[in-house]
Structures are given as structure tokens and as C-alpha cells.
């Protein structure tokens, strides 16, 4: 697939890194030559210096025969205009734009072939907001990812001493909960993937990924660790787009405090969020945190636009007694550094965003992609089409399907029904199949599995 990426910032770099290894022809456009040089030094791709919305620059980047344009610059207006130019002059089939301002996104009628021809809108702030909300709703989870419109969830949790299943074989999970259907998709032990089998013994500190229907998540988590009490008191550090969205979405069900250092913005947020307590101050001010009873806070979540401020304030909050601390961190090197320290969860905006972009790049009918383990693994929701004559999966049991090494089928969504996958489960046409891939380099093989033969077409 020939793809043009407009913008070599954090999102653009992350997308390029994920796509360049998958036999895609990638060209990155940016106005800063130093960013392009850094990409070319590390990755096998083309770069073009220039303004991404200018027709001559797009032409130089190969827009005449591009399959897709990903407009992810820091300017909403540039991204939207670039999609318009690509559609009008080059008839680019797929146009994806990063649009951050809610003033645009709240009017979906703006984005159509008769207005602004953007096929897919990506809002990293909204995706990160939803990601954090799922973590808050599921205390103890390291990741919570939705499939099939939220009916199925993939949850990552660290197994602790004292969990009923820790020190026992995996098949005991099904004996403990005969009426709860769940599937362990992967286990990571000291960073290495272990294929889960019935006789696999769960050890403390294992990172366990399991798939279950939304209503069964807490029951499965209780087998791996002591269940945490639901969160009530939350402090959000930073009143930007993400902090304000989080407070606005959660203030009806939680006790919210939000810290914002800009006095005027703090006053505006206080007007817009009547149920939240908005504080003007420094997120890393020890006296302020103590005054606001940080020791009784269930979650301190730092979401300012500065990595250093987020890391330092989260570490301080943990030291002062906050039960759980999260920090939004853009630099991948920082994520790796702090994840095993006092910060409970380091949230990478790139990891939260990349899945939405990959969904539209994958071949076959793929409706959801989640990037896992810093891009090394993926979870995919693919739709099975055809019949036993034209499909490699339809009409076959799970054990009959020749899955790539390190790939497992966790669940199947059939209409409104959620089926946790077992060896004798038969896949039917139009089933939504949820797969876990330990090695993302196996993706082409999975895509091939879900492509139908020519007779079906």
C-alpha cells in the first residue's frame, strides 16, 4: 500500500515506524528537515520537505497514485485542507485527518464528500480520554481495550501473590468459574511471551492478557489478584483538552478535583464543570497536594502537555500517599523508564492512537486494531466472509484453522452473542473474530487467512 504521512511529529513518527515494516511504501512530509533526517536515518522510507496541504508538495510526495493520506500535522486546518486537495486533484481513495478541536468534531456534517472529504477523523485527545476512563472503571487493570462496541474486552493485569489462580495451572480458572466464560490470550513473564496452555502455571508478577465479556471482567480479575475497591476520589493534573474531557465525563460518578496552572483557563473550566473542584496552581506543588488530601486520593492522573511535569507530579503524588498514579508520557524512552518505578501506569498517546490508524491500513475486513506491548503485539477484530469453499476460516473449528505461530483466537461475536473461543468452536460467515498476535510481523499471514477466494467475489 502506498501511504503518504503528513507530519513528522510524535504521531507521524509512530505511524511510520509501525507501517514501514509491513511492506508499505511510505512517504513522510514535513516542513522541518531535521525531523525528516531523523526518520530517514532509522527507517526505510521517502521524505519530502514542504507544506502538506500544498498541491505541488503532495504531487512530489506521489499523491497521484497514493492509496491513502494520513494528515497528522499539529494543525487541524492543514490536515483538513490536505484531504480536500488530495480528493479534488488526485482522487485519493482514503483520507484520514487528525482533528483535535471539538469545535470541528462536534459537527460531523462538515466531513463528507460534499463538504470536507475526510473519510476518517482521528482525535488523539478523545482516544486517550476513553483509554484512561476504562482504566478508572476497572481498578487494577494495566490495559482495558474494547472490541465489538464494548461488548468484549481485552484486559491486561499483573498477577499478584494471593490471587486464587497464582501458583496453579491455568485450567483451574475454568473450574473456579464454570459459569463465567473467559480466555487467556497471552502471558508475559519477565517481558517474554509464553503461550498459555491448560497446564501453564500462573506466577506472581506475570502480565496476563485475557478476553471476556464486559460484565465478566471483575470476576476474572479476582482470580489473578486481590480485587481493588472501586475508585471514588480522582485528581487530574492539567486542564488541557484531555484533563477537561476526563473531568467532564466522570464528574457525575466520581469526586473530581482538577489542577490547572493558567488562572484564566482554570476559571473557564470551573464555569463549564459545575460538579468538579477546579484548583489554580502547580501540579507538582507539594503543599497544594497535601492541602487537597492527596493521601486519600484513589487516582492521581497527570495529563499536562509536559512529560517532565507529568512524571514528577505523579511520583510526588505517589510518595505523598495517592493510591494509584498515572502519567501521560509522549517520549517512548520515558515510558520504558518509569513503568517499573513508582508510577503505576504510564500512558502513551501514540499507543492509544495508533490502533485507530492501523484499522484502516489492514487488508481484509478489519474493524478494530489495538497496538500492544509498545507496538510489538497486536489485537485485531476481523470479520469472516464467504463460505467453506472460498474462506480459510468459515465453516472450520478453531483447531482446524492454520493460525500463524503466536496467534490465538480469543472470542467471536455473532450478532449480539459473545462466544469465548474453544477448540471446537466453528466460525460462521459474518462472525467478528478477535485475535491476539504476540508477534505483529505475522499480520500479513492473518490478513491472508481472512481474505476470500475469487469465486466469492
C-alpha positions in Angstrom: 0.0 0.0 0.0 1.3 3.4 -0.9 0.8 5.8 2.0 1.7 9.5 2.5 2.0 10.7 6.0 1.7 14.4 6.5 3.6 15.5 9.7 6.7 14.0 11.3 5.8 14.8 14.8 5.1 12.2 17.5 2.0 10.8 15.9 3.5 10.8 12.4 6.7 9.1 13.6 4.8 6.5 15.5 2.6 5.6 12.5 5.7 5.5 10.2 7.5 3.1 12.5 4.5 0.8 12.6 3.8 0.7 8.9 7.2 0.8 7.3 8.0 -2.8 8.5 4.8 -4.2 6.8 5.8 -3.9 3.1 4.2 -0.5 2.7 5.6 2.3 0.5 5.8 5.2 2.9 6.5 8.9 2.2 6.6 11.4 5.1 6.1 15.1 4.5 7.1 17.8 7.0 8.4 21.4 6.9 11.3 20.6 9.4 14.2 18.9 7.6 15.8 17.8 10.9 12.7 15.7 11.7 12.8 14.1 8.3 16.5 13.4 8.6 16.0 11.7 11.9 13.3 9.4 10.3 15.4 8.6 7.2 18.3 7.7 9.4 16.3 5.0 11.1 13.6 3.8 8.7 13.4 2.7 5.0 11.1 5.4 3.7 11.0 8.6 1.5 10.7 12.1 2.8 9.6 15.4 1.2 10.1 18.8 2.8 7.2 21.2 2.4 3.7 22.2 3.5 1.5 19.2 3.5 -1.6 21.0 2.1 0.2 22.4 -1.0 -0.6 20.6 -4.2 2.9 20.7 -5.6 4.3 19.2 -2.3 1.6 16.4 -2.5 2.5 15.8 -6.1 6.2 15.5 -5.2 5.2 13.0 -2.5 3.5 10.8 -5.0 -0.2 11.7 -4.4 -1.1 10.8 -8.0 -1.2 7.1 -7.2 -1.3 7.1 -3.4 -3.7 4.7 -1.7 -4.0 6.7 1.5 -3.1 10.1 3.0 -2.7 10.3 6.8 -2.8 14.0 7.7 -1.5 14.2 11.3 0.3 17.5 11.5 -0.3 19.7 14.5 -2.7 21.9 12.6 -6.3 20.8 12.2 -6.8 23.3 9.3 -3.7 21.9 7.4 -5.0 18.4 7.8 -8.4 19.2 6.6 -7.2 21.2 3.6 -4.8 18.5 2.7 -7.6 16.0 2.5 -9.6 18.4 0.3 -6.7 18.8 -2.1 -6.0 15.1 -2.2 -9.6 14.4 -3.1 -10.1 17.2 -5.6 -6.8 16.9 -7.5 -5.7 13.3 -7.0 -8.8 11.3 -6.1 -7.0 9.7 -3.2 -9.2 6.7 -2.1 -8.7 7.0 1.7 -8.1 10.3 3.6 -7.5 10.3 7.3 -7.2 13.5 9.3 -6.1 14.3 12.8 -8.6 16.9 14.1 -8.2 18.0 17.7 -10.6 20.9 18.2 -14.0 19.9 19.4 -15.4 23.0 17.6 -14.9 20.9 14.4 -15.6 17.4 15.6 -19.0 18.2 17.1 -20.3 18.9 13.6 -20.0 15.6 11.7 -21.9 17.1 8.7 -18.7 19.0 7.9 -16.9 15.8 6.9 -18.5 14.4 3.8 -17.6 14.1 0.1 -19.8 17.2 -0.5 -18.1 19.3 2.2 -14.7 18.4 3.6 -13.9 15.0 2.1 -12.3 13.3 5.2 -13.1 9.6 5.4 -11.8 9.1 9.0 -11.4 11.6 11.8 -8.7 10.8 14.4 -8.8 12.7 17.7 -5.8 11.6 19.9 -7.2 13.5 22.8 -10.5 11.7 22.7 -8.9 8.3 22.3 -6.6 8.9 25.2 -9.6 10.1 27.3 -11.5 7.0 26.6 -8.4 4.8 27.3 -7.9 6.5 30.8 -11.7 6.2 31.6 -11.6 2.4 31.0 -8.6 2.2 33.4 -10.5 4.1 36.1 -13.6 2.0 35.6 -11.5 -1.2 36.1 -9.3 -0.8 39.1 -6.2 -3.0 39.0 -6.1 -3.3 35.2 -3.0 -2.2 33.2 -4.8 -2.0 29.9 -8.5 -2.3 29.0 -9.3 -2.5 25.3 -12.8 -2.6 23.7 -14.0 -4.8 20.9 -17.4 -5.2 19.3 -18.6 -1.8 20.5 -17.6 -2.6 24.1 -19.3 -5.9 24.5 -15.9 -7.8 24.6 -12.8 -6.5 26.4 -9.2 -7.5 26.3 -7.7 -6.8 29.8 -4.1 -6.8 30.9 -3.5 -7.4 34.6 -0.5 -8.3 36.7 -0.9 -11.4 38.8 -0.2 -10.9 42.5 0.6 -13.2 45.4 -2.6 -14.2 47.0 -4.7 -14.5 43.8 -6.6 -17.8 43.8 -5.1 -18.8 40.4 -1.4 -17.8 41.2 0.7 -20.9 41.6 -1.9 -23.1 39.9 -2.4 -24.4 36.4 -4.5 -22.3 34.0 -7.3 -24.8 33.6 -8.2 -24.1 37.2 -9.6 -20.8 36.1 -12.4 -22.6 34.3 -13.0 -24.9 37.3 -13.3 -21.9 39.7 -15.7 -20.1 37.4 -17.8 -22.7 35.5 -20.4 -20.1 34.7 -18.0 -17.4 33.5 -16.6 -17.8 30.0 -13.1 -16.2 29.5 -10.0 -16.9 27.6 -6.4 -16.1 28.5 -4.9 -14.8 25.2 -1.3 -14.3 26.3 1.1 -14.3 29.3 4.2 -12.3 29.5 6.8 -13.4 32.1 9.8 -11.0 32.6 9.0 -9.5 29.2 8.9 -12.8 27.3 5.7 -14.1 25.8 4.5 -17.6 27.0 1.9 -19.5 25.0 -1.0 -20.2 27.5 -1.9 -23.8 27.8 -4.1 -25.7 30.3 -1.1 -26.8 32.3 0.6 -23.4 32.3 1.2 -22.3 35.9 0.5 -18.7 36.6 3.3 -17.0 38.6 3.2 -13.8 40.6 4.3 -10.8 38.5 3.1 -12.4 35.3 1.3 -10.0 32.9 -1.8 -11.8 31.8 -4.0 -10.7 28.9 -7.5 -12.2 29.0 -10.6 -11.8 26.9 -14.1 -11.8 28.4 -17.5 -10.2 28.0 -17.6 -6.8 29.7 -19.8 -8.0 32.6 -17.3 -10.8 33.5 -14.1 -8.7 33.7 -14.1 -8.2 37.5 -14.8 -11.9 38.1 -11.8 -13.0 36.1 -9.5 -10.3 37.6 -10.4 -11.7 41.1 -8.7 -15.0 40.1 -5.4 -13.3 39.4 -5.2 -10.7 42.2 -7.0 -9.3 45.1 -9.8 -7.1 43.8 -9.3 -3.4 44.4 -12.1 -1.3 45.7 -13.8 0.9 43.1 -12.2 4.4 42.7 -14.1 7.4 44.1 -11.7 10.3 44.6 -9.8 11.5 41.5 -7.3 14.3 40.9 -6.5 15.3 37.3 -3.3 17.3 36.9 -3.7 19.6 33.9 -6.8 21.3 32.5 -6.0 20.9 28.8 -8.2 19.0 26.3 -7.7 15.6 28.0 -7.9 16.8 31.6 -11.1 18.8 30.9 -12.7 15.9 28.9 -11.9 13.4 31.7 -13.4 15.6 34.4 -16.5 16.4 32.3 -17.1 12.7 31.5 -16.6 11.4 35.1 -17.8 14.2 37.4 -21.3 12.7 37.7 -20.0 9.5 39.2 -16.8 10.4 40.9 -15.4 13.2 43.2 -13.2 15.2 40.9 -10.5 17.7 41.5 -8.6 19.3 38.6 -5.4 21.4 38.9 -4.6 24.0 36.2 -1.8 26.4 36.4 -3.3 29.0 34.0 -5.6 31.2 36.0 -7.9 32.2 33.2 -8.3 28.7 31.9 -8.9 27.4 35.5 -11.7 29.9 35.8 -13.3 28.9 32.5 -13.1 25.2 33.4 -14.8 25.9 36.7 -17.7 27.6 34.8 -18.0 24.6 32.4 -17.7 21.9 35.0 -20.0 22.7 38.0 -19.6 19.3 39.7 -15.8 19.4 39.7 -13.5 21.3 42.1 -11.0 23.3 39.9 -7.8 24.5 41.6 -5.4 27.1 40.3 -1.8 26.0 41.0 1.2 24.0 40.1 0.6 20.2 39.7 3.9 19.5 41.4 3.3 21.8 44.4 3.7 19.6 47.5 1.8 22.0 49.8 -1.2 22.1 47.4 -1.4 18.3 47.1 -1.2 17.9 50.9 -3.9 20.6 51.3 -6.1 18.6 48.9 -5.7 15.4 50.9 -3.6 13.6 48.4 -3.2 10.7 50.8 -7.0 10.0 50.5 -7.0 10.2 46.7 -7.7 7.0 44.8 -6.2 8.1 41.4 -3.8 10.9 40.6 -3.7 11.3 36.8 -1.2 13.7 35.3 -2.2 14.8 31.8 -0.4 18.2 31.3 1.3 18.8 27.9 4.8 18.3 29.5 6.3 14.8 30.1 8.5 16.0 32.9 5.7 17.7 34.8 3.6 14.6 34.5 6.3 12.3 35.7 7.4 14.5 38.6 3.9 15.3 39.8 2.8 11.6 39.6 5.9 10.5 41.5 5.3 13.1 44.2 1.7 12.1 44.5 2.6 8.5 45.0 5.2 9.5 47.6 2.6 11.5 49.5 0.1 8.6 49.6 -2.0 8.5 46.5 -3.4 5.0 45.9 -2.8 4.9 42.2 -0.9 7.3 39.9 -0.9 7.6 36.1 1.1 9.8 33.9 0.7 10.8 30.2 4.1 10.4 28.6 4.9 11.2 25.0 8.5 10.1 24.8 8.8 6.4 24.5 12.2 6.3 26.3 10.5 7.9 29.3 7.6 5.3 29.2 10.1 2.4 29.4 12.0 4.1 32.2 9.1 4.9 34.6 6.8 2.0 34.0 8.6 -0.2 36.5 9.1 2.5 39.1 6.7 4.4 41.4 4.3 5.3 38.6 1.7 2.6 38.3 0.6 3.2 34.7 2.5 5.2 32.0 0.1 6.2 29.2 1.5 6.6 25.7 -0.7 8.8 23.4 0.9 7.1 20.4 0.0 3.6 21.6 -3.6 4.8 22.3 -3.9 6.4 18.8 -2.0 4.0 16.5 -4.7 1.3 16.6 -7.3 3.6 15.1 -5.0 4.4 12.2 -3.9 0.8 11.7 -7.6 -0.3 11.4 -7.8 1.5 8.1 -4.4 0.1 6.8 -5.0 -3.6 7.4 -6.0 -5.7 4.4 -9.3 -7.6 4.6 -12.3 -6.6 6.7 -10.7 -5.4 9.9 -12.9 -3.2 12.1 -10.6 -2.7 15.2 -6.9 -2.8 15.9 -5.2 -2.3 19.2 -1.4 -1.9 19.4 0.1 -3.7 22.5 3.4 -4.1 24.2 4.8 -0.9 22.8 3.9 -2.0 19.2 5.4 -5.5 19.4 2.0 -7.2 19.6 -1.5 -6.5 18.3 -5.1 -7.5 19.0 -7.4 -7.4 15.9 -11.1 -7.7 15.3 -11.6 -9.2 11.8 -14.8 -10.1 10.1 -15.1 -13.5 8.4 -16.7 -13.6 5.0 -17.5 -16.2 2.4 -18.3 -19.9 2.8 -16.3 -23.1 3.4 -15.3 -23.1 -0.3 -14.0 -19.6 -0.5 -12.8 -18.9 3.0 -9.9 -20.3 5.0 -11.8 -19.8 8.3 -15.6 -20.0 7.7 -17.0 -23.5 8.5 -13.9 -24.6 10.4 -13.4 -25.2 14.0 -10.7 -23.2 15.8 -8.4 -26.2 16.0 -8.7 -26.7 12.2 -7.5 -23.2 11.3 -3.9 -22.9 10.5 -3.1 -19.9 12.7 0.3 -18.3 12.5 2.7 -19.0 15.3 2.0 -16.9 18.4 -1.5 -16.1 17.2 -4.7 -17.1 19.1 -8.4 -16.6 18.7 -9.9 -15.3 21.9 -13.5 -14.6 21.2 -16.2 -14.5 18.5 -19.1 -12.0 18.3 -22.0 -13.4 16.4 -24.8 -10.8 16.1 -25.5 -9.8 19.7 -23.9 -13.0 21.1 -20.4 -13.2 22.6 -18.7 -16.6 22.3 -15.4 -17.2 24.0 -13.3 -19.3 21.6 -12.8 -23.0 22.4 -11.0 -25.6 20.2 -14.3 -26.9 18.8 -16.0 -23.5 18.1 -17.0 -23.2 14.5 -16.6 -19.9 12.7 -19.6 -18.7 10.6 -19.8 -16.1 7.9 -20.0 -12.5 9.2 -18.6 -13.5 12.6 -16.4 -10.9 14.2 -13.2 -12.8 15.3 -10.9 -11.3 17.9 -7.3 -12.4 17.6 -4.2 -11.8 19.7 -0.8 -11.7 17.9 2.3 -12.0 20.1 4.4 -11.1 17.0 3.0 -8.3 14.8 5.2 -9.4 11.9 2.7 -12.3 11.5 -0.1 -9.8 10.5 0.2 -10.4 6.7 -0.5 -14.1 7.4 -3.6 -13.3 9.4 -4.8 -10.9 6.7 -4.4 -13.7 4.2 -6.4 -16.0 6.3 -9.4 -13.6 6.3 -9.3 -12.8 2.6 -11.9 -14.7 0.5 -11.3 -16.6 -2.7 -12.0 -15.1 -6.1 -15.1 -17.2 -6.6 -16.8 -15.5 -3.6 -16.1 -12.0 -5.2 
